[in-house]
Every structure is written in structure tokens, then in C-alpha cells.
């Protein structure tokens, strides 16, 4: 599922709102910055994200997102993924992005993200396109990250990709 491009949402109904609530709750329980539907086995173009600022945390979601602006200025920061627990790597991403999509009722929305939020929006949109953050790493960093993941798996560590109301994907 993580390597498959997700389908556009057509029906903005109760089941979509239930999916958004599941994504939100699962993301918050896992202390994540974002979570895309394919990460819990649902092949639809929807994700949740967490906007952290000085006053409060705000959870949002985007359905059928499109990046309409990606600033060429990039910043490097550590990035990880709830689907690949325990692996973080330095990765360059755009410092600012503008994404457009819809809310769970079909109303158009626009999200402007800088720094960590921009990273989360790009990361989750990648998931909707079948891309994981390891694919974006430079070759040497990617080789080391995959070697670490293989070693953990060979040591018999069970890596639980997701804990959600949906059946989790387990790597063994």
C-alpha cells in the first residue's frame, strides 16, 4: 500500500469523516506530525497534519491535496516516519509550501506551511504518491538507513507500522 499511488476521494461522506477522525486519533496517539491514509491501509488521497505553534497545537487534514507552491529555498532537518519507526535521517525539504485541497465536507481549503509544517505536508503528500522519505535521501544516507532497518528485522525485532482501528501492517 505504501508504494501505490492513492486514489482521489470522490465521496465526501460520513465514512470519509470517520477516516479523518481515525487518522487524527492515530497520529496523535503515535505523537506524529502527520499521517496519510495509505499508512493505515486505505488507498485514498487524504492525510492529517499537526500544526504546532507557540500558543497551541492545531490538527488539520487535507483531502485530494495539490502542492501549488513549493519554495526553492530548502532546509535540512531530521525526518522520520510512523511507518518506519526508529529511523530518522537528515533530509532537505522546501522551507515553505502552499497546498490546496478540500476538507472532509468537500469545502476548498488552502494550507500555508513553513519549516516543520511544510516538511509534514510534503512528507504526507509523498505518501499519497507511493513515495516514502527513504526514497528522497542521498544514496549513502539511504544505504545506511536501509542497512539499519534490515539489521533490526534480522535481529527478530517486529516493527509495527501502524496502530489504528484498521489492521496494522507488520514487517517481520
N, C-alpha and C positions, 0 to 999 in steps of 0.2 A: 504494500500500500504506500509506503514512503517513497517509492520510486515511480509512482504512477501520477500523471497529471490529474488533478481533481476536476470534477465536472462542475459547471456553473449551476448555481441554485436557481431553480425556476419557480418553485412554490414557497412563498413566504407565509408559512402556516404555523400552526401550533407545534408541529414536530421540529421545525427549524428553531423556534424559540426554545424548545426543550433541549435541542442540541447545543445552542449557545449557552444555556444555563449549565449544562454538563461540562462544556469546555471551560467556562468561567470557574466553576467549583473545583474542577480537576486541576486547573492551572494554579489557583490559589492554594489548594491543599499541597501541591508539589513545590510551592514557593517559586513558581516560574514567572518569566516576563512576558510569555506569550504561549499560545497553544493552538495548533491548527487541527482541523477535523481529521485529516489523514493520520495524525499521530494517535488517534483513538480508533482507527479503523473505519472511518467514514470518508468516503471519497468525494466530498463536496468542498467548494471554494468558500470556506468560512474559517475565521480564526478569532481568538480573543487576544487582548493585549493588556498590559498593566502600564499605566502612565503614573510614574512616581514624581512628585514634586514636593516642595518644602511644606506645603500646607496639608496635603492629603494624597492618598492613592486613588486612582480612578481606573476602573476596569471598563474597557470598551471592546467592541467587536466590529468586524468588517465582513460583509458578505459580497462575494464577487469583486474583490479589490483589484484596482489597477493603479500602478505607480505612474503618476502624471508628471512628477518632477523628482529627479534624483540629482542632488548637488554633486558636482565633480570633486569637491573637497572631501577627502577621506580621512578617517581617524582609525588608529589601531587600538583594539581593546580585546580583552579575553572574551571568548564566546563559547558557550556550551549549548546543550540541547537536552530537553527532558527525555527525548528518545534515545539518547546516547549518554546515559548517566555517568558522571565521574570523569568525563573527558572535556577539558577546556583547552582552547588554543588561541593564540593571538591571531586576529583576523582584521583586515582593513575593510571598512564599510563606509558608505557615504555618511557624512555628518548630518545631513538634512534631507528629508524626503516629504513629498506630498502624495497621499494615497486617496483615491476616491472609490467609493463603493456604496453599499446600502446597509441599513440596519435590518434587524430581523423582521421588521414590518414592511420592508420594501421602500423605505424613505431614503433618498440620497444623502450621503454624508461625506465629508472631507476631513481627513486627519493630517495635521502637520506634525511631523516628528523630528526632533533633533536629538543628537547623541544617542543615549540608550533606547529611547523610543524609536528613533529611526532604525537602529540596529534590529529591534524586535519586529518592526513592520517588514523590513527586508527579509529577515530570517523566516518569518511565518509565511510570507508570500512565496519564498523559495519552496517551502514545504508543499504549497498548493501546486507547484510546478514539478514536483518529484525530485527536488534538489535538497540535499542535506548539507549542513555547514562544512562537513569534511570535504565536500567537493570544491569548496571555494578556497581551501588552504593552499599555500605554496607546496610544491612536491615534497620537500624534505619534512616539513611540519606534518603533512598528511601521512607520510610514511611512518613517522614516529607515533602519531595518534592511532593509526590502524594497528601497528605492532602492539601498542599498549592494550588496545581493545581485544586483539587476538590472544594476548597473554592472559588477560583476565578470564577470557572464555575457556582457554585451555586449562587454567587452574581450577576449572569447575565452578567458577562464580556464575550464578544465574543472574542475568541482567534483565530486570523487569523494565520494559519500555514505558508502560503506562499503567496507572492505577485509576480506573474510571468505571462508570457504570457499564461500559462496554467491555467486551472480553479483551484482556490485555495481550499484547504480543510479547512473547518471551523468546529471548535468544539463549541458546544453550550449546 
